[in-house]
Structure formats: C-alpha cells, structure tokens
Amino acid sequence: MKHMAAYLLLVLGGNASPSADDVKKALGVVGVEVEDERLNALISELEGKDLSELIATGTGKLAQLGGGGGGGGGGGGGDDAAAEEEKEEEEKVEEEEMDMGGGMDMFGAEAGTGDY
C-alpha cells in the first residue's frame, strides 16, 4: 500500500510514469523502508497502463460491491416530561449572593487598608 501511495503521489506531482527508483527516493525521504520485491511487482503491473483508466475500472468494481449497512438508526424519541421537569428545577435554583458584611476585601483584609 505504501508503494502504491508513493506512486500515486508522484503521478499527482507531475511524473506520468514513476520508476521504481522514483518511488524508492520518495519513500526514503520520509524514512519509509522499501520492499523491493513488492515495489518491482507493482511497477511491472502498472507499466504501460493508463492510471486514469485503472482508477475508473476500480471505481466501477467498487460500486458493484455495494456500501454495506445502512448506517445507524436514529435515537429514540425520549420522554419530554423528564426534560420539562429538569427545566423547572433549574428555574427554581437561583444563585444566591452571600453578604460578607461589606467590611472585608476579597483577600480578607479590612476594606481600604491594603495596597490596592
């Protein structure tokens, strides 16, 4: 797969027919080890063939396979009463402000005696 990916990237980069050495160089730049036997098999399979036609043929074959399952189902409707009850509860809970008597600043010192 890594060999094919490098081959396709080279084609996208403008090299219409990358050689095995081109693919080795591209993979070597990013530190990927090349398997010579697989690379040579890939190059020989692709030699003399139009990549656009191969992709079109492969796409047609994939379309015949189908897409598998239909995806996940939608979630259940749920019970609106529970949501409504929670909403009422939130309305009842109000944030209360605590009166500290006004004689202290936020760090506990008497108001007006600090540096700030």
N, C-alpha and C positions, 0 to 999 in steps of 0.2 A: 504494500500500500504506500509506503514512504517513497518508493521508487516512482510509482505512478504519479503521486502528488508532486514530486520534484519535476517530473517530465511535463506535467500539465502547467506548472508554474513557468517553466522555461518556454513553453509554447505561448502562454499568455504574455510573456516578456518579449516576444518577437522572434524567437528561434523556432522556425516552422518545423524543423526535424532535428531535435536534440540527439546527440550521440551519447553513448554510454559514458564517455569521458566528461561530457557536459553535465550529466546527471550526477556523476561522482563528485565533480567540483562543487556543484550547488549544495549537495548534501554535506560535503566536507567542510564547507564554510560555516555551517551551523553545528558541526561536531557530530553528525549522524554517521554511523558505520554503514558501509555499503556491503550488501551481499552480492558478490559478483555473479554468481550463478543465476539468481533471480533477476538481476538487472539485465543480464545478457538475454535471458528468455523474454523479458518484456520488450526490449529493443527489437529483437527478431520478430516478435509478434506484431509490433507496430510498424515495422519497416515497410515503406511503400504504401501505407494506408492513409486515407484522409481522416484526421482526427474528428472533424465535424460530422462525417458520416458515421463513424463508430459511436459517437455520443448520441446521435439521432437514433441509431439502431438500438442501442442500450436503453434509451429512454422509452422506446416503444415496447421493449421486452418488460421493463419495469411496470408499465401501465397495465400489461396483461396480468400481472401478479395480483393486482388489487391493493387495497390500502389497509387491510387488516380490520380491526374492530372499529366500531362507530364512535369511539371516544366515551368518556364518562357521562353518566346521566346527570341531570340537574338535581340540585338539592331538594329536599322535601319542603313543603310549604311552611311548616312550622306552626307554632301557636302564637297568634298575635296577643293573646291575653298576657302571656309572660312578659313580653316586651312592653306592653302598656303598664303593667304592674311595676316594672323596673323604672319606667319613666316617672311614674307618680312618686316612687320612693326617692328618686333623685331630686325632684322638686321640693320634697319635704325637708331634705337635708340641706340646710343652709350653712354657709361658712360663718362662724361666729368670730368676731374680733374680741380679743382679750384686752381688757383695760388694765394697763400696768400702773395706773395711778398718775402717770404723767411726770413722775419725779425722776425718772432714770432715762439715760440714753440706751441705745441698743447693746452696749457693752457692759451695762450695769452701773456705770458711774452716775453721779448726780448730774442732772442736766445743766449745761453751761459751765462745768468745771474742767472739761477735758481740753485737749489741744485743738480739737476740731469743732 
